[in-house]
Amino acid sequence: MLAACLAALVGQTRPADEIVVVDNASTDNTAEVCAAAGARRLAVELPGIAACTAHGFDEACSELIARLDTDSIPPADWLERVEAILEKAGPLSAVSGPGDFYGETRFARWVGGSVYIPGYFWAIGWLLGHPPLFGSNFALRSDVWDRIRGSVHRGIPPVHDDLDISYQIPPDVKVIADPGLRVRVSARPLASWHSVGRRLSMAWTTFGIEFRQEGPFRRRRRRRQWERTHSRQTEP
């Protein structure tokens, strides 16, 4: 899956300035796959996807940071579209899009495309007051990461990194959900009740941590107040 993802990135119409793979103590041939694709491999010993994402973002050298999962397969114009969207959105912005599921059973793919993705963007978007970031397919400006890098919970393994980053985003950051920005993603997480339960447990843990830091309604109200104030300031 990593080889397929890297091959899709190498073939982008807008070449990546760099391709970074964060290796969380894998025991397979990840190093060889990265070397063959010309990708920069970062080894991270601290367990958990939150630690991996944060370390990768810390080490990224570009103004725009795009993130995929190992099993994501982006279309050839993915980076070109990401760049165009964020350039239009402005200096403090992020963008995310859905996934088209492949592999596993037809039912798992149906659940992913008809229930999981729409439900995630609707329910979490309502809770946040802005679209959430979907971990298999999102990008943000490095200035946004610089603002939140000290507040993400990188040291807690069961934290969902995309939910955590979404919750830490300040009110003045514009978050865009673009339904046309699509990538293929594996349906493995939806293949069994055990794997679905694990994801839900991670989400519950993540929100428990976020809510203790700032309640969701207070966070949503703070964003709405900023948007109203900013809207009045920009009126002619």
C-alpha positions as CSV (number, residue, x, y, z in Angstrom):
1,M,0.0,0.0,0.0
2,L,2.9,2.4,0.8
3,A,4.4,1.7,-2.6
4,A,1.2,2.5,-4.4
5,C,0.8,5.7,-2.4
6,L,4.3,6.8,-3.2
7,A,4.0,5.9,-6.9
8,A,0.9,8.1,-7.0
9,L,2.7,11.0,-5.4
10,V,5.7,10.7,-7.7
11,G,3.3,10.9,-10.7
12,Q,1.7,14.2,-9.6
13,T,1.1,16.9,-12.2
14,R,2.4,19.4,-9.6
15,P,5.5,17.6,-8.3
16,A,5.9,17.5,-4.5
17,D,8.7,19.6,-3.1
18,E,9.5,16.7,-0.9
19,I,7.8,13.4,0.1
20,V,8.1,12.5,3.8
21,V,7.2,9.1,5.2
22,V,6.9,8.8,9.0
23,D,7.9,5.3,10.1
24,N,6.5,4.3,13.5
25,A,8.8,1.4,14.3
26,S,7.7,-0.8,11.4
27,T,9.3,-4.2,11.0
28,D,8.7,-4.7,7.3
29,N,10.5,-3.3,4.2
30,T,9.3,0.3,4.6
31,A,12.8,1.7,4.5
32,E,13.5,0.0,1.1
33,V,10.1,1.2,-0.3
34,C,10.9,4.7,0.7
35,A,14.4,4.6,-0.8
36,A,13.1,3.2,-4.1
37,A,10.6,6.1,-4.4
38,G,13.1,8.8,-3.3
39,A,11.0,9.6,-0.2
40,R,12.5,11.0,3.0
41,R,11.9,8.5,5.8
42,L,11.6,9.7,9.4
43,A,11.8,7.2,12.2
44,V,9.5,7.9,15.2
45,E,9.7,5.7,18.3
46,L,6.9,7.4,20.3
47,P,3.8,5.2,19.4
48,G,0.6,6.5,17.9
49,I,-0.5,8.3,14.8
50,A,-0.7,11.6,16.5
51,A,3.0,11.5,17.3
52,C,3.7,10.5,13.7
53,T,1.7,13.3,12.1
54,A,3.1,15.9,14.4
55,H,6.7,14.8,13.8
56,G,6.2,14.8,10.1
57,F,4.7,18.3,10.1
58,D,7.5,19.5,12.3
59,E,10.1,18.3,9.8
60,A,8.2,19.4,6.7
61,C,10.1,22.2,4.8
62,S,7.3,23.5,2.5
63,E,4.8,26.3,3.0
64,L,2.0,23.9,2.2
65,I,1.8,20.6,4.0
66,A,-0.4,17.9,2.5
67,R,-1.2,14.7,4.4
68,L,-2.2,11.2,3.3
69,D,-2.4,7.8,5.0
70,T,-0.2,5.0,3.9
71,D,-3.2,3.4,2.1
72,S,-4.3,6.6,0.3
73,I,-4.0,6.8,-3.4
74,P,-4.4,10.3,-4.7
75,P,-5.3,11.2,-8.3
76,A,-2.6,12.7,-10.5
77,D,-3.8,16.3,-10.0
78,W,-4.2,16.1,-6.2
79,L,-1.3,18.3,-5.2
80,E,-2.2,20.7,-8.0
81,R,-5.7,21.1,-6.7
82,V,-4.5,21.4,-3.1
83,E,-2.2,24.2,-4.0
84,A,-4.9,26.1,-6.0
85,I,-7.4,25.8,-3.2
86,L,-5.1,27.0,-0.5
87,E,-3.7,29.8,-2.7
88,K,-7.2,31.1,-3.2
89,A,-8.2,30.6,0.4
90,G,-5.5,32.9,1.8
91,P,-2.6,32.8,4.3
92,L,-4.3,31.0,7.2
93,S,-6.2,28.1,5.6
94,A,-6.6,24.3,5.5
95,V,-8.5,22.0,3.1
96,S,-9.9,18.5,3.3
97,G,-11.8,16.2,1.1
98,P,-13.5,12.8,1.2
99,G,-12.3,9.3,0.3
100,D,-13.4,6.7,-2.2
101,F,-13.1,3.3,-0.5
102,Y,-11.4,0.3,-2.2
103,G,-10.8,-3.3,-1.1
104,E,-12.6,-5.4,1.5
105,T,-16.3,-6.2,1.0
106,R,-18.9,-4.2,-1.0
107,F,-20.7,-3.6,2.3
108,A,-17.6,-2.1,3.9
109,R,-17.1,0.2,1.0
110,W,-20.8,1.2,1.1
111,V,-20.6,2.0,4.8
112,G,-17.5,4.0,4.2
113,G,-18.9,6.1,1.3
114,S,-22.5,6.4,2.4
115,V,-22.3,6.5,6.2
116,Y,-18.9,7.1,7.6
117,I,-17.6,9.9,5.4
118,P,-20.8,11.9,5.2
119,G,-21.5,11.4,8.9
120,Y,-18.0,12.4,9.9
121,F,-18.1,15.7,7.9
122,W,-21.7,16.5,9.0
123,A,-21.5,15.6,12.7
124,I,-18.0,16.7,13.5
125,G,-18.5,19.8,11.3
126,W,-21.6,20.8,13.4
127,L,-19.7,20.2,16.6
128,L,-16.7,22.3,15.5
129,G,-18.5,25.1,13.7
130,H,-16.3,24.4,10.6
131,P,-15.5,21.4,8.5
132,P,-13.2,18.8,10.1
133,L,-10.0,17.5,8.6
134,F,-10.1,13.9,7.3
135,G,-6.8,12.3,8.0
136,S,-6.5,10.4,4.8
137,N,-6.9,13.6,2.7
138,F,-6.1,17.0,4.0
139,A,-3.6,19.9,3.7
140,L,-2.8,23.0,5.6
141,R,-0.4,25.9,5.5
142,S,2.7,25.7,7.6
143,D,1.7,28.9,9.4
144,V,-1.4,27.1,10.7
145,W,0.7,24.2,12.0
146,D,3.1,26.7,13.7
147,R,0.1,28.1,15.5
148,I,-1.1,24.8,16.9
149,R,2.0,22.5,17.1
150,G,2.4,23.2,20.8
151,S,-1.2,22.3,21.7
152,V,-1.8,19.1,19.8
153,H,-1.7,15.9,21.9
154,R,1.2,14.1,20.2
155,G,2.1,12.1,23.3
156,I,-1.1,10.2,23.7
157,P,-1.2,7.1,21.4
158,P,-5.0,6.6,21.2
159,V,-5.7,10.2,19.9
160,H,-7.0,10.6,16.4
161,D,-4.6,13.2,14.9
162,D,-7.1,14.6,12.5
163,L,-9.7,15.2,15.2
164,D,-7.1,16.7,17.5
165,I,-5.8,19.1,14.8
166,S,-9.3,20.1,13.8
167,Y,-10.2,20.9,17.4
168,Q,-7.0,23.0,17.9
169,I,-7.5,25.1,14.8
170,P,-8.0,28.8,15.8
171,P,-11.1,30.8,14.8
172,D,-9.2,32.9,12.2
173,V,-8.1,29.9,10.2
174,K,-10.4,29.2,7.2
175,V,-11.2,25.5,6.8
176,I,-12.5,24.3,3.5
177,A,-14.3,21.0,2.7
178,D,-14.0,20.4,-1.0
179,P,-16.1,17.4,-2.2
180,G,-14.1,17.3,-5.4
181,L,-10.8,16.8,-3.6
182,R,-10.9,13.0,-3.5
183,V,-8.5,10.2,-2.9
184,R,-8.9,6.5,-2.8
185,V,-8.6,5.0,0.7
186,S,-8.6,1.4,1.9
187,A,-11.8,0.1,3.6
188,R,-9.7,-2.0,6.1
189,P,-10.8,0.1,9.1
190,L,-14.5,-0.8,8.3
191,A,-13.9,-4.5,7.6
192,S,-14.9,-5.7,11.1
193,W,-16.8,-4.6,14.1
194,H,-13.6,-4.8,16.1
195,S,-11.8,-2.3,13.8
196,V,-14.8,0.0,13.7
197,G,-15.0,-0.2,17.5
198,R,-11.3,0.7,17.8
199,R,-11.8,3.9,15.7
200,L,-14.9,4.9,17.8
201,S,-12.9,4.3,21.0
202,M,-10.1,6.5,19.7
203,A,-12.7,9.2,18.8
204,W,-14.2,9.0,22.2
205,T,-10.8,9.3,23.9
206,T,-9.9,12.3,21.7
207,F,-13.0,14.2,22.4
208,G,-12.7,13.5,26.1
209,I,-9.3,15.2,26.0
210,E,-10.4,18.1,23.9
211,F,-13.6,18.8,25.9
212,R,-11.6,19.0,29.2
213,Q,-9.4,21.6,27.5
214,E,-12.3,23.6,26.1
215,G,-16.0,22.6,25.9
216,P,-17.3,22.2,22.4
217,F,-20.1,24.8,22.8
218,R,-17.7,27.4,24.1
219,R,-15.3,26.6,21.3
220,R,-18.0,26.9,18.7
221,R,-19.3,30.2,20.2
222,R,-15.8,31.6,20.2
223,R,-15.4,30.9,16.5
224,R,-18.9,32.3,15.7
225,Q,-18.0,35.5,17.6
226,W,-14.8,35.9,15.7
227,E,-16.6,35.3,12.4
228,R,-19.2,38.0,13.2
229,T,-16.6,40.5,14.2
230,H,-14.4,39.9,11.2
231,S,-17.5,40.1,8.9
232,R,-18.4,43.5,10.3
233,Q,-14.8,44.7,9.9
234,T,-14.6,43.7,6.2
235,E,-18.0,45.1,5.2
236,P,-17.7,48.1,2.8
